[in-house]
Each structure stands twice: as C-alpha cells, then as structure tokens.
C-alpha cells in the first residue's frame, strides 16, 4: 500500500489567537460549513497549555485536557467547532490554524 503524505495547508481566512491563562477560554476555531479536517496548534510562551476540542460553551482543565508543551507545534484532527485552552499557572498564547494535511 502506498501512502502519500501531504504538508499542512491552511484553510480559511486566518489564524485564531487564544490568550491562555488560569481561567479556561473558548473560541470558535473551525466554523462550518466546509470545516477543516485538521488544526495546527502553536504554543508561544513559558506555560504548558491544556486544550479541549469542544462545542460552544466547552472548557479545558489541567486535570483532564490534552497538554501542549511551551514552544510546541501540534496538528490534531478537528473534532468540534470550538477549542478551549487553559494553563495550570502563568500564561501563553495559543495560535490555532484550521487546515488540511499532516
């Protein structure tokens, strides 16, 4: 079986910035119709960010959400229209870019 790997390609109008701190913040990052299949997550700052892919009104928790290391870049499958972000302490900027590919 041949597999073709494609680079990540942004889709939509812009990257969404979320100021992550000790209180969970939720933003619409993948509006429909024609939602992107992937989200590129870039953490800028010194704090670990915990994220949760949710619907409207969702939240993230340092105890139960996916951790992202400071300075990291991750590509995840888009499972929901919103993304919630929180830190256990301190602050960081989380940049979310909807797109396609890996």
N, C-alpha and C positions, 0 to 999 in steps of 0.2 A: 504494500500500500504506500503510495506517495503522499506525503503531507507537504502542503505549501504554507509557509509561514509568511504572514503579511505584517508589515510595520504598522504601528498605531497611526491612525489618521483622524484628526479632529473632525467632528461633525457638529453643525450648528453654528451659532453666532459667536460664542465667546466662552472663555474660561470663567468659572464662578469662584470667587474668593470667600472663604468662611473663616472668620476670626474665632479660633477655638480657644476656650478658656475653661474654668472650672464649672461653668453652667452650660448645659447642652444647648447647642444652636442647630437649627434645622433649616435647610434651604432646598428649594426645588432646583434640581440639577439636571434633570432629564425629562423635560416636558414632552408630551405626546401631541399629535400623532407622529409616527416615524421616529420613535425613540431610538437612541443609540444602544448598541449591544454591550459596549464596554465603557468604563470610566477610568481615566488616568488620574491618580491621586498623588500630589506632590506636597510634602510637608516642609515648610520653611520655619525654622525656629529651633529652640532648645528643648521643647517639651514633647513627650510622646502624645500622640493624638489617637483617640479611640473613636471609631466610626461605626455607624449602623446604617444600612440601606433600608429605607422605610417608605411609608406613605406620608401624607400630610399629618402634622402633629406628632410625629415619631421623635424619639430621643435616643441618645447614646449614653453608655455607662462605662466607667473604667473597669467595672467588675464583669461585664458580660459582652462588651463590644470588641470588634477587631482592632488590635493595636497596630499603629504605624509608627515606626521609629523616626526621630528627628532626621531631616535631610533625605528621607526615603522617597522613592517613586514606585508606585504600585499600579498595576492595571487589574481591575476587577470586573466581573460580569455585572452589568447593570440590572439590579433586581429591585425595582421601585423607582418612583419619580423623585423622591427626596433623599437627602443624605444628612444625617445628624452627626455632629462632632463635639467632642468634649476632651478636656485634659484632666489628669489627676491633680495637677498643680502647674502653675505657670501658664504661658500662652504660646500659641503658634498660629501661623497662617496655613490653611489647607486650601490648595488650588485644585479644583475639580474640572476636568475637561472631558465632555462626552465625545465618543468617537467609535471607531471600528478597528479591528485588528488586535494584535498582541503586542 
